[in-house]
Amino acid sequence: MVHRRPHDRSELDPGQSTAPVVAYSSVDLHRDAGMRAVDVMTSDVVTVDPNTSVHALARLLCERGISGVPVVDRDQRLVGIVSEGDLLHRAETGTERRIEHRRSRWLDTIASDDDLAREYVKAHGRRVKDVMTANVISVPDTMDLADVATLLETKRVKRVPVVRDGKIVGIISRANLVRALAATRDDPAADIGSDDRTIRDKLLAELMGQEWFKAQQWFKIWAADVIVKDAVVHFWLSEDQTEEERRALRVAAENIAGVQRVEEHIIPAV
């Protein structure tokens, strides 16, 4: 049986082996900053139930041009994920793993009977529940977008299901994050009240909140080397500061509302 959430060619990456669904959450889901998963996710999700036949699943993936779908129970709770990767080694196409032809003493030490049984089920199972991956990484719809990006990077997945109270409500992918970036303004929002003093105060506050800046030995007296005049930020930099440090300073200044330009002045190292 195939379900469709309330359009898009959204597909999902599988997790690892079979285990309970793994739901991640932000450290603080209620802080007032940035967009959240719900703001950029794809909410139109095609799903299947565990008893969908493998052949019906294969037809669905072909017809929709997608590579995988979430698996949900009758209450729409996420129970797994199944992708084209789960259908690669099938008896019907003669592509099942031929363990017997490549058995060796070395293989015997790492391939348990459970592994062989699992491969058999993957190749001959008739229902989605037989071939799906149950270890699914998911995120709550309230997760901060920065945390979603970190999760996609650290877990090396391209997309994850978005859940609310255990029920799937969408999918968020790397493509969603790129679209969110494209929708933002190219320049920081104009701040009518940004005079030079306000710009300088905001810039220093931003810098003091960065570990790379606080790690420098000179940060306690460095405020004297930041001058703002007519909305132009002037950095007085030592010649022994690295290119990466200079670039980070420039980017920090350019992202302060009201800044028109950034200039660097290089002075001899002490």
C-alpha positions as CSV (number, residue, x, y, z in Angstrom):
1,M,0.0,0.0,0.0
2,V,1.4,3.4,-1.0
3,H,0.8,6.6,0.9
4,R,1.3,10.2,-0.2
5,R,1.8,13.0,2.2
6,P,-0.4,16.1,1.9
7,H,5.3,16.5,-5.0
8,D,8.7,16.8,-5.4
9,R,11.2,14.2,-6.3
10,S,12.4,13.8,-2.7
11,E,14.3,10.7,-1.8
12,L,16.1,9.5,1.2
13,D,19.4,8.0,2.2
14,P,19.3,4.8,4.2
15,G,20.8,4.5,7.7
16,Q,22.9,1.6,8.8
17,S,21.8,-2.0,9.3
18,T,18.6,-2.8,11.4
19,A,18.0,-0.9,14.6
20,P,15.4,1.5,16.0
21,V,14.8,4.8,14.4
22,V,17.3,7.4,15.5
23,A,15.8,10.8,16.1
24,Y,18.1,13.8,16.6
25,S,17.2,17.0,18.2
26,S,18.9,20.4,18.8
27,V,20.5,21.2,22.1
28,D,18.0,24.1,22.4
29,L,15.0,23.9,20.2
30,H,13.5,27.2,21.4
31,R,16.3,29.7,21.0
32,D,15.3,32.7,18.9
33,A,17.7,32.6,16.0
34,G,17.7,31.3,12.4
35,M,15.4,29.1,10.4
36,R,14.3,25.6,11.4
37,A,13.7,22.4,9.5
38,V,10.0,23.1,9.1
39,D,10.8,26.4,7.2
40,V,12.7,24.7,4.3
41,M,11.6,21.0,4.3
42,T,9.7,19.4,1.5
43,S,6.4,18.5,3.0
44,D,5.0,16.4,0.1
45,V,6.3,13.0,0.9
46,V,5.6,9.7,-0.8
47,T,5.6,6.8,1.7
48,V,4.9,3.1,1.8
49,D,3.8,0.7,4.5
50,P,5.8,-2.3,5.6
51,N,3.6,-4.7,3.8
52,T,3.9,-3.1,0.4
53,S,5.3,-5.7,-2.1
54,V,8.8,-5.4,-3.3
55,H,7.6,-5.3,-6.9
56,A,5.1,-2.5,-6.2
57,L,7.9,-0.6,-4.5
58,A,10.2,-1.0,-7.6
59,R,7.4,0.3,-9.8
60,L,6.8,3.2,-7.5
61,L,10.5,4.2,-7.5
62,C,10.6,4.0,-11.4
63,E,7.3,5.9,-11.9
64,R,8.2,8.7,-9.5
65,G,11.8,9.0,-10.5
66,I,12.9,8.7,-6.9
67,S,15.6,6.5,-5.2
68,G,13.9,5.8,-1.9
69,V,10.9,6.3,0.3
70,P,10.2,6.3,4.1
71,V,8.3,3.4,5.5
72,V,5.5,4.2,7.9
73,D,3.0,2.2,9.9
74,R,-0.8,2.6,10.0
75,D,-0.4,5.6,12.3
76,Q,2.0,7.3,10.0
77,R,4.9,6.7,12.3
78,L,8.3,6.3,10.7
79,V,9.5,2.7,11.0
80,G,12.2,2.5,8.3
81,I,13.4,3.5,5.0
82,V,13.8,1.6,1.7
83,S,15.9,2.6,-1.3
84,E,17.0,1.3,-4.6
85,G,20.2,0.1,-2.9
86,D,18.1,-2.4,-1.0
87,L,16.9,-3.9,-4.3
88,L,20.3,-4.3,-6.0
89,H,20.8,-8.0,-5.1
90,R,17.6,-9.8,-6.0
91,A,16.9,-13.4,-7.0
92,E,14.5,-12.3,-9.7
93,T,17.2,-10.5,-11.6
94,G,20.0,-13.0,-10.8
95,T,21.9,-10.4,-8.9
96,E,21.7,-11.9,-5.4
97,R,25.0,-12.2,-3.6
98,R,26.7,-15.5,-4.5
99,I,28.3,-16.1,-1.1
100,E,28.9,-19.7,-1.9
101,H,31.2,-18.8,-4.8
102,R,33.4,-16.6,-2.8
103,R,33.6,-18.2,0.5
104,S,37.1,-18.4,2.0
105,R,38.7,-19.0,5.3
106,W,39.1,-15.3,5.7
107,L,35.4,-14.7,4.8
108,D,34.3,-17.4,7.2
109,T,35.8,-15.4,10.1
110,I,33.8,-12.3,9.3
111,A,30.5,-13.5,7.8
112,S,28.3,-15.0,10.5
113,D,25.3,-17.2,9.9
114,D,23.2,-14.1,10.7
115,D,24.8,-12.2,7.9
116,L,24.1,-15.0,5.4
117,A,20.5,-15.3,6.5
118,R,20.1,-11.5,6.2
119,E,21.5,-11.6,2.7
120,Y,19.0,-14.3,1.8
121,V,16.1,-12.3,3.1
122,K,17.3,-9.3,1.1
123,A,17.4,-11.3,-2.1
124,H,14.1,-13.3,-1.6
125,G,11.9,-11.2,0.7
126,R,8.5,-10.3,-0.8
127,R,7.6,-7.3,1.4
128,V,9.2,-4.0,2.1
129,K,9.5,-5.0,5.8
130,D,11.9,-7.8,4.6
131,V,14.3,-5.5,2.8
132,M,14.0,-2.1,4.4
133,T,16.6,-0.4,6.6
134,A,15.2,0.2,10.1
135,N,18.0,2.3,11.4
136,V,16.7,5.7,10.2
137,I,18.2,9.0,11.1
138,S,15.5,11.6,11.5
139,V,15.1,15.1,12.8
140,P,12.3,17.0,14.5
141,D,10.6,19.8,12.5
142,T,11.8,22.3,15.1
143,M,15.5,21.6,14.7
144,D,17.6,24.6,14.0
145,L,18.8,24.6,10.4
146,A,22.4,24.9,11.5
147,D,22.1,21.7,13.4
148,V,20.5,20.0,10.4
149,A,23.4,21.0,8.2
150,T,25.9,19.6,10.8
151,L,24.0,16.4,11.0
152,L,23.9,15.9,7.2
153,E,27.7,16.5,7.1
154,T,28.7,14.4,10.1
155,K,26.5,11.4,9.2
156,R,27.4,11.8,5.5
157,V,23.8,11.6,4.3
158,K,22.1,13.8,1.7
159,R,18.7,14.0,3.3
160,V,16.7,13.0,6.4
161,P,13.1,12.5,7.3
162,V,11.5,15.3,9.4
163,V,9.2,14.1,12.2
164,R,6.7,15.6,14.6
165,D,5.6,13.5,17.5
166,G,7.1,10.4,15.8
167,K,5.1,11.0,12.6
168,I,6.8,12.0,9.3
169,V,5.9,15.5,8.2
170,G,8.5,16.1,5.6
171,I,12.0,15.6,4.2
172,I,15.0,18.0,4.4
173,S,17.9,17.6,2.1
174,R,21.1,19.4,1.1
175,A,19.2,20.8,-1.8
176,N,16.7,22.4,0.6
177,L,19.6,24.1,2.4
178,V,20.9,25.5,-0.9
179,R,17.5,26.8,-1.8
180,A,17.2,28.5,1.6
181,L,20.5,30.2,0.9
182,A,19.4,31.3,-2.6
183,A,16.3,32.9,-1.0
184,T,18.2,35.1,1.4
185,R,19.3,38.6,0.6
186,D,22.8,39.0,-1.0
187,D,23.6,41.9,1.5
188,P,22.8,42.2,5.2
189,A,19.5,43.9,5.8
190,A,19.8,47.6,5.9
191,D,19.7,49.1,9.4
192,I,18.7,52.7,9.3
193,G,20.0,53.3,12.8
194,S,23.5,51.8,12.2
195,D,25.9,54.7,12.9
196,D,29.6,54.1,13.1
197,R,29.6,53.4,16.9
198,T,26.7,50.9,16.5
199,I,28.5,49.1,13.7
200,R,31.8,48.9,15.7
201,D,30.0,47.6,18.8
202,K,28.2,44.9,16.8
203,L,31.4,43.9,15.0
204,L,33.4,43.6,18.2
205,A,30.6,41.6,19.8
206,E,30.6,39.3,16.8
207,L,34.3,38.8,17.0
208,M,34.4,38.2,20.7
209,G,31.9,35.4,20.3
210,Q,34.2,33.5,18.0
211,E,36.6,30.9,19.3
212,W,39.2,31.5,16.6
213,F,39.3,35.2,17.6
214,K,39.5,34.6,21.4
215,A,42.3,32.2,20.8
216,Q,44.6,34.9,19.6
217,Q,47.0,36.3,22.2
218,W,46.2,39.9,21.1
219,F,42.4,39.9,21.3
220,K,42.2,41.8,24.6
221,I,43.8,44.9,23.1
222,W,42.7,44.4,19.6
223,A,39.6,46.6,19.8
224,A,41.9,49.6,19.4
225,D,42.7,48.3,15.9
226,V,39.1,48.4,14.7
227,I,38.0,51.8,13.4
228,V,34.7,52.6,11.7
229,K,34.3,55.8,9.8
230,D,31.4,56.7,7.5
231,A,30.3,53.1,7.6
232,V,33.7,51.9,6.4
233,V,35.4,49.4,8.7
234,H,39.2,49.8,9.0
235,F,41.3,46.9,10.3
236,W,44.8,47.7,11.4
237,L,46.5,44.3,10.9
238,S,50.0,43.0,11.8
239,E,51.9,41.7,8.8
240,D,52.3,38.3,10.5
241,Q,48.6,37.6,10.7
242,T,47.5,34.8,8.4
243,E,45.5,35.1,5.3
244,E,42.7,33.0,6.9
245,E,42.5,35.4,9.9
246,R,42.3,38.4,7.6
247,R,39.6,36.7,5.5
248,A,37.6,35.8,8.6
249,L,37.8,39.4,9.9
250,R,36.6,40.8,6.5
251,V,33.7,38.4,6.3
252,A,32.6,39.2,9.9
253,A,32.6,42.9,9.1
254,E,30.8,42.5,5.7
255,N,28.0,40.8,7.5
256,I,27.3,43.6,9.9
257,A,24.3,45.7,8.9
258,G,25.2,49.1,7.6
259,V,28.8,48.4,6.6
260,Q,29.6,49.8,3.2
261,R,33.2,48.7,2.7
262,V,36.1,47.0,4.5
263,E,39.7,48.3,4.3
264,E,42.9,46.6,5.7
265,H,45.9,48.5,6.8
266,I,49.0,46.4,7.3
267,I,51.6,47.4,9.9
268,P,54.9,45.8,10.8
269,A,54.9,42.9,13.2
270,V,56.1,43.8,16.7
